[in-house]
Amino acid sequence: MKYIDEFQDPELARRLLDDIHAMATRPWALMEVCGGQTHTIIRHGIDQLLPEKVELIHGPGCPVCVTPLEVIDKALEIAARPDVIFCSFGDMLRVPGTDRDLFRVRSEGGDVRVVYSPLDALKTAQQNPDREVVFFGIGFETTAPPNAMTVYQARKLGIRNFSLLVSHVRVPPAIEAIMTSPSCRVQAFLAAGHVCSVMGTAEYPALAERFQVPIVVTGFEPLDILEGIRRTVGQLERGEHTVDNAYPRAVRAEGNPAAQAMLADVFEVTDRSWRGIGTIPASGWRLSERYREYDAEHRFSVENITTREPAACRSGEVLQGLLKPHECEAFGTTCTPRTPLGATMVSSEGACAAYYLYRRLGTTPTPQEASPVA
Amino acid sequence: MCLAVPGKVLDIEERDGTRMATVDFGGVVKEVCLEYVPDLKVGEYAIVHVGFALQRLDEESARQTLALFEELGLLQEEFGDPWEAAAAQGGQQAVPGADGAPAAAVGTTAREARQ
């Protein structure tokens, strides 16, 4: 096995792979929801170690990738204002808007700062009372609670020069959208472990039942992924479709109730547009009415934004698992990390970035490389 | 950004009415909010995402994950200088920002922190 010695416990990896090979009798298509899982899979060649019958489809779970162009353009416009300090996580810096990115805005004089935590942005607001400090609040259920707490703190401490540009998204409606798409081939999900650390598993049984799909909560390390695949294929072969937790060291069924309570206080569920996919009902959060004064979209006039999606970018199909990155005509030619057409090529969790970084250019592995018994 | 990294709680204090901790991520030390795991104690480990502890983790799992993340360069990705990384990705020059900090000095890498 080509990459197996790089696994933390090569012997266990071999045993898990042998199990999967022994179990799989029919073709199965599994979607890993999270972009972090995609990177582990590609980096370790896990997809090439699996039986040919077991296909991994990359899901939409990269928050940077699914942030719509319109929101990126709003961020860029706000960040360029002289009265604004714009704070963001580092992986948004090179996400392309219609005609520039945050990196470019900073080089043109915009006060763009990278923070490790949203609380750092709040501290920046306290230290700069004469400036408007805006934090770019993107992300799934893992990132939303920290941002919710930050807005709660801002209100509690009476900090008025702080606001959040919100583009939070939720996983369960995305699963529903994928399963109801006519072109859907997904038969099971490896659910995103850290999303479930916060939300628990309560939202999943109804989805597993309705769409008759196994949903296995899975971590991010190579062995976590293999264990998740082993349990998923086992369910599929037995004709089961239950919710199973293969990441118990970090996920409890109830999730984190304190974080859920803060989410319910600060945010309310809303329809959200996903880049390349379109609007998914009830798939995101916005600030609730009592926190509306902290909403950057209300504070700054950014309604009249004109956006232009590059026609050549097929990231929407990649995010829905309909296209592998290297099957896109622009991949590695007009679209590279240096000249990205879409966020999937520059995000640290983007599927196109993973394929580019690990040189997956569409070549088929040799039988020797792909065989689990080599 | 979605990566959540295990860390060890070094000390805990109330700040502005909020429970905060100093947490060690295999050499990089950061301030972390404990409001979502309020019963976490000094010496324990937790999964931390963007400065917030989200779940308690046992020590062995935490140590294994941290060792793996360092080997894979993920700690550098999480705690390294984002401006430098973005510049390298784009084949551009990182410029000092209005905050006055030269781009290359914004972050502290795991390796630097341990020296």
Contacts between the chains, C-beta under 8 A, distances in Angstrom:
chain1	res1	chain2	res2	distance
A	8	B	64	6.7
A	8	B	68	5.6
A	34	B	2	6.6
A	35	B	2	6.6
A	36	B	2	5.2
A	36	B	3	5.9
A	43	B	72	7.3
A	61	B	2	7.5
A	62	B	2	7.5
A	63	B	1	6.4
A	63	B	2	6.4
A	64	B	1	6.6
A	85	B	98	7.8
A	85	B	99	8.0
A	89	B	1	4.9
A	89	B	50	7.1
A	89	B	82	8.0
A	90	B	1	7.8
A	90	B	82	2.7
A	90	B	83	7.8
A	90	B	85	6.8
A	90	B	86	7.1
A	91	B	1	4.9
A	91	B	82	7.5
A	93	B	82	6.3
A	93	B	83	7.3
A	93	B	86	4.1
A	94	B	86	5.0
A	94	B	89	5.9
A	94	B	90	5.8
A	103	B	83	7.8
A	103	B	86	5.1
A	103	B	87	7.4
A	103	B	90	6.4
A	103	B	92	7.1
A	106	B	83	8.0
A	106	B	95	6.7
A	106	B	97	5.5
A	106	B	98	8.0
A	107	B	92	7.8
A	107	B	95	5.0
A	109	B	98	7.3
A	110	B	98	7.7
A	111	B	97	6.8
A	111	B	98	3.9
A	111	B	99	6.9
A	112	B	97	6.6
A	113	B	97	6.5
A	113	B	99	5.5
A	114	B	82	4.5
A	114	B	83	6.7
A	114	B	106	6.5
A	116	B	30	6.4
A	116	B	50	6.9
A	116	B	51	5.9
A	116	B	79	7.6
A	117	B	30	7.8
A	117	B	31	7.5
A	117	B	32	8.0
A	117	B	33	7.5
A	117	B	50	5.1
A	117	B	51	2.5
A	117	B	52	7.1
A	118	B	50	6.5
A	118	B	51	7.2
A	119	B	31	7.5
A	119	B	33	6.2
A	119	B	51	5.6
A	120	B	51	7.2
A	139	B	1	6.6
A	139	B	2	7.1
A	140	B	2	6.9
A	142	B	2	6.0
A	142	B	4	6.6
A	142	B	49	5.4
A	142	B	54	7.1
A	143	B	1	6.9
A	143	B	2	7.3
A	143	B	49	6.8
A	143	B	50	6.0
A	145	B	36	6.3
A	145	B	52	6.7
A	145	B	54	7.5
A	146	B	33	7.3
A	146	B	49	6.8
A	146	B	50	4.9
A	146	B	51	6.4
A	146	B	52	4.2
A	149	B	33	6.6
A	149	B	35	6.1
A	149	B	36	7.6
A	149	B	52	6.9
A	153	B	16	7.3
A	153	B	18	6.7
A	156	B	17	7.2
A	157	B	16	6.1
A	192	B	2	7.7
A	194	B	2	6.5
A	194	B	4	4.8
A	194	B	47	7.1
A	194	B	49	6.5
A	194	B	54	7.1
A	197	B	4	7.3
A	197	B	47	6.3
A	197	B	54	5.1
A	197	B	55	4.7
A	198	B	54	6.0
A	220	B	3	7.5
A	221	B	65	6.6
A	221	B	68	6.0
A	249	B	57	6.3
A	249	B	58	6.4
A	249	B	61	4.7
A	250	B	47	5.5
A	250	B	55	5.4
A	250	B	57	6.3
A	250	B	61	7.8
A	251	B	55	7.5
A	252	B	55	7.4
A	256	B	36	5.5
A	256	B	37	7.4
A	256	B	54	6.0
A	256	B	55	6.5
A	258	B	35	6.8
A	258	B	36	4.8
A	258	B	37	7.8
A	258	B	38	7.0
A	259	B	36	4.6
A	259	B	54	6.8
A	262	B	35	7.9
A	262	B	36	7.6
A	337	B	89	4.9
A	337	B	90	7.6
A	338	B	89	6.9
A	338	B	90	5.7
A	338	B	91	5.0
A	346	B	89	6.6
A	348	B	1	7.0
A	348	B	3	7.9
A	348	B	77	6.1
A	349	B	1	7.2
A	349	B	2	5.8
